[in-house]
Amino acid sequence: MIGYYIIAGLLFVVSLYVSNKLKSKFKHYSKIHLQNGMSGREIAEKMLQDNGIYDVKVISTPGMLTDHYNPSKKTINLSEAVYTQRNAAAAAVAAHECGHAVQHAKAYSWLQMRSQLVPVVSVASKFSQWAIFGGLILMTMVSVGIGQTVLLVGIIMYAMGTLFSFITLPVEYDASKRALVWLETGNMLNSQEHKAAEDSLKWAARTYVVAAIGSLATLLYFVSIYLGRN
């Protein structure tokens, strides 16, 4: 268990660093006001229209960096700051979320795969840790055989979450790519604003990379325990 806590601690430090760096980047680029004077909402609506998407609504949602695209309700949910503000950071986030809407409209395979996994992963993620630690306890106090079976079930459920985190990577990077291409080809931003938007999305993507690597490292640790006890 000491090994698990070491891994968890290291991942927490890296995740905290990337998260803080992302927040500082967005705070910095929020000071770069757009020459076109458009708000995040207006940027999103323009990108949707330019891509022939008219059945997706752009709405405001509470919180900071809570922006997301809801494929079931077909809504672009922009945090309050992004929705109203007129700066490079808001433009980057708004265009990125619209990138997901474009993926949905074009039946992007990685997004479809991720959407199909959501119901299963949401259930598996709730019980994987309980099954893993329950299996370890059973192996020590009750029965090695029963404990190994429960541990294996937990590992399989955790592996589904790990798979989901890696499938998320191409989805997020592709959405950012679509956003940046549209912002450039549509002459929505000047060179300084575009560089700021690109850097913002780069750091946002790194949060997903850290999460995926962390999930894989933890999974491999649990697998090593199972193989060592088997």
C-alpha positions in Angstrom: 0.0 0.0 0.0 3.0 2.3 0.6 3.7 2.1 -3.2 0.1 3.2 -4.0 0.4 6.2 -1.7 3.7 7.3 -3.3 2.2 7.0 -6.8 -0.9 8.9 -5.7 1.2 11.6 -4.0 3.4 12.1 -7.1 0.4 12.3 -9.4 -1.3 14.8 -7.1 1.7 17.1 -7.2 2.0 16.9 -11.0 -1.8 17.4 -11.4 -1.8 20.4 -9.0 1.1 22.0 -11.0 -0.7 21.6 -14.3 -4.0 22.8 -12.9 -2.4 25.9 -11.3 -0.5 26.6 -14.5 -3.7 26.3 -16.5 -5.5 28.8 -14.2 -2.6 31.2 -14.4 -2.5 31.0 -18.1 -6.2 31.7 -18.4 -5.9 34.6 -16.0 -3.1 36.1 -18.0 -4.8 35.6 -21.4 -8.0 37.0 -20.0 -6.3 40.4 -20.1 -5.8 40.2 -23.9 -9.0 41.7 -25.1 -10.2 40.8 -28.6 -10.0 43.5 -31.3 -13.3 42.2 -32.8 -15.0 42.8 -29.5 -16.9 39.5 -29.5 -17.8 37.6 -26.3 -17.4 33.9 -25.8 -21.1 33.4 -26.5 -20.8 35.3 -29.8 -17.7 33.4 -30.8 -19.4 30.1 -30.1 -22.6 31.0 -32.0 -20.5 32.2 -35.0 -18.5 29.0 -35.1 -21.7 26.9 -34.9 -23.2 28.9 -37.8 -20.1 28.7 -39.9 -20.2 24.9 -39.6 -23.9 24.7 -40.4 -25.0 23.7 -36.9 -28.3 25.3 -35.9 -29.7 22.8 -33.4 -27.1 23.5 -30.6 -27.7 26.2 -28.0 -25.0 28.2 -26.2 -25.8 28.7 -22.5 -24.1 29.9 -19.4 -23.2 27.6 -16.6 -21.9 28.5 -13.0 -18.3 28.1 -12.0 -14.8 28.5 -13.4 -13.4 26.2 -16.2 -16.8 24.3 -16.1 -17.1 24.7 -19.8 -18.4 21.6 -21.7 -20.4 20.3 -24.6 -23.5 18.2 -23.7 -24.2 15.9 -26.7 -27.5 14.6 -25.3 -29.0 18.0 -24.7 -27.0 19.6 -27.6 -25.8 22.6 -25.6 -22.5 24.4 -25.4 -22.2 25.1 -21.7 -19.8 28.1 -21.1 -18.7 29.2 -17.6 -20.0 32.7 -16.7 -16.7 34.4 -17.4 -16.2 32.7 -20.8 -19.8 33.4 -21.8 -19.7 37.1 -21.2 -16.0 38.1 -21.5 -14.3 39.3 -24.7 -10.7 38.1 -24.5 -8.4 35.5 -26.0 -8.9 32.9 -23.2 -12.7 33.1 -23.6 -12.5 32.8 -27.4 -10.2 29.7 -27.1 -12.6 27.9 -24.7 -15.7 28.8 -26.6 -14.3 27.6 -29.9 -12.9 24.4 -28.3 -16.4 23.5 -26.9 -17.8 24.2 -30.4 -15.2 21.8 -31.7 -17.0 19.0 -29.8 -20.3 20.1 -31.4 -18.7 19.9 -34.8 -17.3 16.4 -33.9 -20.8 15.3 -33.0 -22.3 16.7 -36.2 -19.7 15.0 -38.3 -19.9 11.7 -36.3 -16.3 11.8 -35.2 -15.5 8.2 -34.3 -13.5 8.9 -31.1 -16.3 11.0 -29.7 -18.9 8.3 -30.6 -16.7 5.7 -28.9 -16.4 7.9 -25.7 -20.1 8.6 -25.6 -20.9 4.9 -25.8 -18.6 4.2 -22.8 -20.0 7.0 -20.6 -22.8 4.9 -19.0 -20.6 1.9 -18.3 -17.6 4.0 -17.0 -19.9 6.1 -14.7 -21.0 2.9 -12.9 -17.5 1.2 -13.0 -15.8 4.3 -11.5 -18.1 4.3 -8.5 -17.3 0.7 -7.5 -13.8 0.0 -8.8 -11.9 1.4 -5.7 -14.3 -0.4 -3.3 -13.8 -3.7 -5.2 -10.0 -3.3 -5.3 -9.6 -2.5 -1.6 -12.2 -5.0 -0.7 -10.4 -7.7 -2.5 -7.1 -6.8 -0.8 -8.8 -7.0 2.6 -10.5 -10.3 1.8 -7.2 -11.8 0.6 -5.6 -10.9 4.0 -8.4 -11.7 6.4 -10.9 -14.2 4.8 -9.9 -16.1 1.6 -7.1 -15.5 -0.9 -9.2 -17.1 -3.7 -12.3 -14.9 -3.1 -10.1 -11.9 -2.5 -8.3 -12.3 -5.8 -11.6 -12.7 -7.7 -12.9 -9.5 -6.1 -9.6 -7.7 -6.8 -9.6 -8.8 -10.4 -13.2 -7.5 -10.9 -12.1 -4.1 -9.4 -9.1 -4.0 -11.7 -11.2 -4.6 -14.7 -13.6 -1.9 -13.7 -10.7 0.5 -13.1 -9.2 -0.4 -16.5 -12.4 0.7 -18.2 -11.9 4.2 -16.6 -8.3 4.2 -17.8 -9.4 3.3 -21.3 -11.9 6.1 -21.2 -9.3 8.6 -20.2 -7.1 7.7 -23.1 -10.0 7.8 -25.6 -10.6 11.3 -24.3 -7.2 12.5 -25.5 -7.8 12.4 -29.2 -11.3 13.9 -28.7 -9.9 16.9 -26.8 -6.9 17.4 -29.1 -9.1 17.2 -32.2 -11.6 19.7 -30.7 -8.7 22.2 -30.0 -7.4 21.7 -33.5 -10.8 22.4 -35.1 -11.1 25.4 -32.9 -7.7 26.9 -33.8 -8.2 26.2 -37.5 -11.5 28.0 -37.5 -10.2 30.9 -35.5 -7.4 31.4 -38.0 -9.1 30.7 -41.3 -12.1 32.8 -40.2 -9.8 35.7 -39.3 -11.4 35.9 -35.8 -8.1 36.7 -34.0 -5.0 38.6 -34.7 -1.6 36.9 -34.3 -1.1 37.8 -30.7 -4.7 36.7 -29.8 -4.3 33.4 -31.7 -1.0 32.6 -29.9 -2.7 33.2 -26.6 -5.6 31.0 -27.6 -3.3 28.2 -28.8 -1.3 28.3 -25.5 -4.5 28.2 -23.4 -5.8 25.1 -25.2 -2.4 23.5 -25.0 -2.3 23.7 -21.2 -6.0 22.6 -21.0 -5.1 19.5 -23.0 -2.2 18.7 -20.6 -4.7 18.2 -17.8 -6.2 15.3 -19.7 -2.7 13.9 -20.4 -1.8 13.9 -16.7 -5.1 12.3 -15.8 -4.6 9.5 -18.3 -1.0 8.8 -17.3 -2.0 8.8 -13.6 -4.9 6.4 -14.3 -2.5 4.1 -16.2 0.1 4.2 -13.5 -2.4 3.4 -10.8 -3.9 0.5 -12.9 -0.4 -1.0 -13.5 0.2 -0.8 -9.7 -3.0 -2.7 -8.9 -2.2 -5.3 -11.7 1.3 -5.9 -10.2 -0.4 -6.5 -6.8 -2.7 -9.1 -8.4 0.0 -10.8 -10.3 2.2 -10.9 -7.2 -0.5 -12.5 -5.0 -1.7 -14.9 -7.7 
